[in-house]
Amino acid sequence: MAKSIVSIVKGIDAEKMVEQAVDHLGGVQAFIKRGSTVVIKPNAGHESPPESAVNTSPEVVAAVIRLVKKANPARIILAESSAIGCNTMGCLEVSGIRKAAEDAGIDEIRDIKSDTDLVTKEIAHPTSDITRVELPRFLLEADHLVNVPIFKSHVSMVFSCALKNLKGVVQDMHHYVMHCTNLAAAMMDLGDIVRPDLTIVDMIRPMEGFGPHSGTPADVGCVLAGRDMVAIDATACRIAELPLEKVEFFDAAREKGLGNFDEDQIEILGNSIDEVKHKLYLPYLDGFDAWPEYNFYIEKACSTCQGLLSFTMSKLKSLDQYDSNKGLHIILGRHRKIPEGVEFGKNLLIMGDCGEGVKKRLEKAGKTCMHVTGCPPAEPLPAWMIIDRGELQAANPEEVRQRHVEEELLFKEWLKGQART
């Protein structure tokens, strides 16, 4: 396989950085034909404001649109399918992406979730349980796809960047099914069908910590661009000082043959990796093995609740409540039967609405448990349920708010210490 080229540009002006990054690769006309239809795919999976680093920054999205317009395409479409349980147009609105895209001159904004004109694409050589996928016809018939992810920590894959962003081209049914199989392999299977002409990564203020939507932004200040998504993801990981050998993702990429990730097979243009390197706090490398004092029973659980559970474990540590609750049993996801070895009563917590089925089985067997509802549960509630053992101490809305504010301050101070070590 020929060497892959990835450009890196460090700076403070998103528009200049995006243009320079693509100029290093031959300019936008090398990727976009005059008179073509272009689909731009940002990351807008959750309803979070621009400063949160949950979604691609509006400035980068606007810069990409303005750059693509210089190639004189006939039509530019911005398209997204937000995370399960989220409203795509709401995410685009709250993130600032919708307004930025409209101000930059986008022709159309489409919610892939609501699209009814779908085409079934078979996966020729699947490496996961995914054998086919339904994709919107407009995406498949477009002349070009420009992928515009943000780099961020992710509970299901350690990190999210170029390839992971493609999961936003499918609807909720496929989102769910992909999370119920080997997600890294499923992403490779999808990436074999959907191959962007160009990927531009927002790594200006990427997310570290408890992503994909409970992390914190870090100032890295660079943009990456290229064709090979695997090479781009590998380069982004090297910038974040995330060891590639510790991420299942790249083994799946090697098996699928989607691109290069060995350093000697990637040519870097623009700034060097060393010039922009910034170690990010990425706490998911050890998975749930990071909390061996607790007993987890996880089956068919979405990344949102997995992330919330990881966040909850760390919040217990920040509040000095981790050791006093050792031995707790926690059930997450859709279980067809009561897990073997699980304890009951106030030593068992079931998280989320999807645990309602196993709770009913417990009750039928004459057993009790703690259950925090929601899809997903509200952020502080799992930790409070554990600390208070089902008897929440806050009695009214003002007490709830005050408790949450006080604990958030303690957590953020703890998080700063973790990020420094």
C-alpha positions in Angstrom: 0.0 0.0 0.0 1.3 3.5 -0.9 2.1 6.0 1.8 -0.8 8.0 3.1 -0.5 11.8 3.4 -1.8 13.7 6.4 -1.4 17.4 6.8 -1.3 19.2 10.2 -1.7 22.9 10.7 -1.2 24.7 14.0 -2.8 28.1 14.6 -5.6 30.1 16.1 -7.8 31.0 13.1 -10.0 28.1 12.1 -10.6 29.4 8.6 -6.9 29.8 7.8 -6.0 26.5 9.4 -8.6 24.6 7.4 -7.6 26.2 4.1 -3.8 25.7 4.8 -4.4 22.0 5.8 -6.1 21.3 2.5 -3.7 23.4 0.5 -0.9 21.2 1.7 -2.8 18.3 0.0 -3.1 20.1 -3.3 -6.0 22.5 -2.6 -9.8 22.0 -2.5 -10.1 21.6 -6.3 -8.1 18.3 -5.9 -11.0 16.9 -4.0 -14.1 18.7 -5.2 -15.3 18.9 -8.8 -17.0 22.0 -10.2 -20.8 21.5 -10.5 -20.8 18.6 -8.1 -23.0 17.7 -5.1 -21.1 17.7 -1.8 -22.2 16.3 1.6 -20.5 17.6 4.7 -20.7 15.4 7.7 -19.8 17.1 11.1 -20.0 15.5 14.5 -23.2 16.8 16.1 -24.4 13.9 18.2 -25.5 15.6 21.4 -27.2 18.8 22.4 -24.2 20.6 23.9 -23.0 24.1 23.4 -19.9 25.0 21.2 -17.6 25.5 24.2 -18.2 21.9 25.4 -16.1 20.2 22.7 -18.8 17.6 22.4 -19.4 18.4 18.7 -17.3 19.8 15.9 -16.8 23.5 16.5 -19.1 25.8 14.4 -16.0 27.7 13.3 -14.5 24.6 11.7 -17.7 23.6 10.0 -18.2 27.1 8.6 -14.6 27.2 7.4 -15.0 23.9 5.6 -18.2 25.1 3.9 -16.6 28.3 2.7 -13.6 26.3 1.5 -15.7 23.8 -0.5 -17.6 26.7 -2.1 -14.3 27.9 -3.6 -14.4 24.7 -5.8 -17.8 25.9 -7.3 -19.9 22.8 -6.5 -23.6 22.9 -7.6 -24.9 22.0 -4.1 -23.6 21.6 -0.6 -25.6 19.6 1.9 -24.8 19.3 5.6 -26.0 16.0 7.0 -26.0 14.3 10.4 -27.7 11.5 12.4 -27.4 12.3 16.2 -26.9 9.7 18.9 -29.7 7.5 20.0 -32.3 9.4 22.1 -31.1 12.8 20.7 -32.8 15.1 18.2 -30.5 15.8 15.2 -31.8 19.3 14.5 -31.8 20.1 18.2 -28.1 19.1 18.3 -27.3 21.2 15.3 -29.1 24.1 16.8 -27.6 24.0 20.4 -24.1 23.2 19.1 -24.1 26.4 16.9 -23.4 24.3 13.8 -26.8 25.1 12.1 -26.4 28.9 12.3 -22.7 28.7 11.3 -23.6 26.5 8.3 -26.4 28.8 7.2 -24.2 31.9 7.6 -21.5 30.2 5.5 -24.0 29.6 2.7 -25.0 25.9 3.1 -27.7 24.9 0.5 -29.5 22.3 2.6 -29.4 20.7 6.1 -30.6 17.1 6.3 -31.5 14.9 9.3 -30.4 11.4 8.3 -32.6 10.0 11.1 -35.8 11.2 9.4 -34.8 10.2 5.9 -37.2 7.6 4.3 -35.4 7.1 1.0 -32.9 4.4 2.1 -30.8 2.0 0.1 -29.6 -1.3 1.5 -25.9 -1.9 1.0 -24.5 -5.4 1.6 -21.1 -5.7 3.3 -19.0 -7.9 1.1 -16.6 -9.3 3.8 -18.0 -8.4 7.2 -15.7 -8.5 10.2 -18.6 -7.9 12.7 -22.2 -9.1 13.0 -23.2 -6.3 10.6 -23.9 -7.8 7.2 -25.9 -5.0 5.6 -26.7 -1.3 6.3 -29.4 1.1 5.1 -28.0 4.4 3.9 -29.8 7.5 2.6 -29.9 7.7 -1.2 -28.8 11.3 -1.3 -25.6 10.4 0.5 -24.8 7.5 -1.9 -25.6 9.6 -4.9 -23.6 12.7 -3.9 -20.4 13.2 -5.8 -18.3 13.9 -2.7 -18.4 13.4 1.0 -16.4 15.6 3.4 -16.0 14.2 6.9 -15.5 16.8 9.6 -15.1 15.1 13.0 -13.8 16.4 16.3 -11.3 14.3 18.2 -12.6 13.3 21.6 -12.5 10.6 24.3 -15.1 7.9 23.8 -16.2 5.2 26.2 -16.9 2.5 23.5 -13.7 3.0 21.5 -11.3 5.0 23.8 -11.4 7.8 21.2 -13.6 9.1 18.4 -12.3 10.8 15.3 -12.5 10.2 11.5 -13.8 6.6 11.2 -16.0 6.8 14.3 -17.7 9.9 12.9 -19.1 7.9 10.1 -21.6 6.2 12.5 -23.6 9.4 12.1 -24.6 8.4 8.5 -26.9 5.6 9.8 -30.2 5.7 11.6 -31.0 4.7 15.2 -31.6 1.0 14.5 -28.1 0.6 13.1 -26.6 2.8 15.9 -28.1 0.3 18.4 -27.1 -2.9 16.5 -23.5 -1.6 16.0 -23.2 -1.1 19.7 -24.4 -4.6 20.4 -21.6 -6.2 18.3 -17.8 -5.5 18.2 -18.1 -1.7 17.6 -14.6 -1.3 16.3 -15.1 -4.1 13.7 -18.5 -2.7 12.8 -17.0 0.7 12.2 -14.5 -0.9 9.8 -17.4 -2.6 7.9 -19.2 0.7 7.6 -16.0 2.5 6.6 -15.5 0.0 3.8 -18.8 1.2 2.2 -18.7 4.9 3.1 -15.4 6.4 2.1 -15.1 10.2 2.3 -13.1 12.0 -0.3 -11.6 14.3 2.3 -11.5 14.3 6.1 -10.8 17.5 8.1 -10.4 17.0 11.8 -11.1 19.6 14.4 -8.4 19.2 17.0 -8.4 22.8 18.0 -10.1 22.1 21.4 -10.5 18.3 21.4 -12.2 16.5 24.3 -10.3 14.7 27.0 -11.8 12.9 30.0 -15.2 11.2 30.1 -16.4 11.5 26.5 -18.3 11.4 24.3 -20.4 14.0 26.1 -19.1 14.4 29.7 -15.5 15.3 29.0 -13.7 18.6 29.1 -12.0 20.6 26.3 -8.2 20.8 26.0 -6.3 23.4 24.1 -4.3 21.7 21.3 -4.8 24.2 18.5 -4.5 22.2 15.3 -6.4 20.9 12.3 -5.6 17.7 10.4 -6.6 16.8 6.9 -6.2 13.8 4.5 -7.9 11.0 2.5 -7.0 8.0 4.6 -9.2 8.0 7.7 -7.0 5.3 9.4 -3.9 7.3 8.9 -5.7 10.4 10.2 -6.9 8.6 13.3 -3.4 7.2 13.9 -1.9 10.7 13.6 -4.5 12.2 15.9 -3.7 9.5 18.5 0.0 10.2 18.3 -0.7 13.9 18.8 -2.8 13.0 21.9 0.0 10.6 23.0 -2.5 7.7 22.9 -0.5 4.4 22.3 -2.0 2.8 19.2 -1.2 -0.8 20.4 -3.6 -0.2 23.3 -6.6 0.5 21.1 -8.6 -2.4 19.5 -9.6 -0.1 16.7 -6.3 -0.4 14.8 -6.2 -4.2 14.9 -9.7 -4.1 13.2 -8.3 -1.6 10.7 -5.4 -3.9 9.8 -7.8 -6.9 9.4 -10.0 -4.9 7.1 -7.1 -3.2 5.1 -8.7 0.2 5.2 -5.6 2.3 5.5 -2.2 2.9 7.0 -1.4 3.5 10.6 2.3 2.5 10.9 4.3 5.7 11.3 6.7 4.9 8.4 3.7 4.6 6.1 2.3 8.1 6.8 3.8 11.2 5.3 3.2 14.3 7.5 2.9 17.7 5.7 2.8 21.1 7.4 3.5 21.1 11.1 5.2 18.0 12.6 3.5 15.8 15.3 6.1 17.0 17.8 5.2 20.6 17.2 1.6 20.0 18.2 1.8 17.0 20.5 -0.4 17.4 23.6 -1.0 14.5 26.0 -4.8 14.1 26.6 -6.4 12.4 29.6 -8.1 9.4 28.0 -9.4 7.3 30.9 -11.1 4.4 29.0 -8.0 2.4 28.1 -8.6 -0.1 30.9 -12.3 -0.3 30.3 -14.3 -1.4 33.4 -11.3 -3.3 34.6 -10.2 0.1 36.0 -12.7 -0.4 38.9 -12.0 -4.0 40.1 -13.6 -3.4 43.5 -17.1 -3.3 41.8 -19.1 -6.0 40.0 -20.4 -5.0 36.6 -22.9 -7.0 34.5 -23.0 -5.3 31.1 -24.9 -6.7 28.1 -26.1 -4.8 25.1 -25.6 -1.4 26.7 -25.3 1.8 24.7 -22.2 4.0 24.8 -24.2 6.7 26.6 -24.9 4.6 29.6 -21.5 3.0 29.6 -20.0 6.5 29.6 -22.3 7.5 32.4 -21.3 4.5 34.5 -17.6 5.2 33.9 -18.2 8.8 34.9 -20.1 7.7 38.0 -17.2 5.5 39.2 -14.8 8.4 38.8 -17.2 10.8 40.5 -17.3 8.4 43.5 -13.5 8.7 43.7 -13.6 12.4 43.5 -16.2 12.6 46.3 -14.2 10.1 48.5 -17.1 7.6 48.3 -15.4 4.9 46.2 -14.0 2.8 48.9 -17.0 2.9 51.2 -19.2 1.4 48.4 -16.8 -1.4 47.3 -18.5 -4.7 46.4 -21.6 -3.1 44.8 -23.2 -5.0 42.0 -24.3 -2.9 38.9 -26.4 -4.1 36.1 -26.4 -2.2 32.8 -28.1 -2.9 29.5 -30.6 -5.4 28.2 -30.3 -8.7 30.1 -32.6 -11.6 29.1 -32.1 -13.2 32.5 -30.9 -12.4 36.0 -27.0 -12.5 35.8 -25.4 -15.3 37.8 -23.7 -14.3 41.0 -25.5 -11.0 41.4 -26.4 -9.9 44.9 -29.7 -8.2 45.7 -31.2 -5.5 47.9 -29.2 -2.3 48.4 -26.1 -4.0 47.2 -27.5 -4.1 43.6 -28.0 -1.1 41.3 -29.8 -1.4 38.0 -29.1 1.6 35.7 -31.4 2.9 33.0 -34.8 2.1 31.5 -33.4 -0.8 29.6 -32.9 -2.6 32.9 -36.7 -2.6 33.6 -36.9 -6.2 32.3 -34.4 -7.7 34.7 -35.9 -5.7 37.5 -39.3 -7.3 36.9 -37.6 -10.7 36.9 -36.1 -9.9 40.2 -39.4 -8.8 41.7 -41.1 -12.0 40.4 -38.4 -14.0 42.2 -39.1 -12.0 45.4 -35.9 -10.0 45.2 -35.3 -6.2 45.6 -32.8 -3.8 44.1 -32.0 -0.1 43.6 -33.1 1.2 40.2 -32.2 4.5 38.7 -34.5 5.2 35.7 -33.9 7.3 32.5 -32.6 6.8 29.0 -30.0 7.8 30.0 -30.5 8.5 33.8 -29.8 12.1 34.8 -26.1 12.6 35.3 -25.9 12.9 39.2 -28.5 10.2 40.0 -26.5 7.0 39.7 -23.8 8.4 42.0 -26.4 9.7 44.5 -28.2 6.3 44.4 -25.0 4.6 45.3 -23.9 7.0 48.0 -27.4 7.3 49.6 -28.2 3.6 49.0 -31.5 4.4 47.4 -32.6 7.1 49.9 -31.7 10.4 48.1 -30.7 13.1 50.6 -31.8 16.1 48.6 -35.5 16.7 49.3 -36.4 19.6 47.1 -35.2 21.2 43.8 -33.0 23.8 45.5 -31.3 21.2 47.6 -30.8 19.0 44.5 -29.3 22.0 42.6 -27.0 22.9 45.4 -25.7 19.4 45.9 -25.0 19.0 42.2 -23.1 22.4 42.1 -21.0 21.5 45.1 -20.1 18.1 43.8 -19.3 19.4 40.3 -16.7 21.7 41.8 -15.1 18.8 43.7 -15.2 16.6 40.6 -13.6 19.3 38.4 -10.7 19.8 40.9 -10.2 16.0 41.0 -10.3 15.8 37.2 -7.5 18.5 36.9 -5.3 16.3 39.0 -6.0 13.2 36.9 -5.3 15.1 33.7 -1.9 16.2 35.0 -0.7 12.7 36.0 
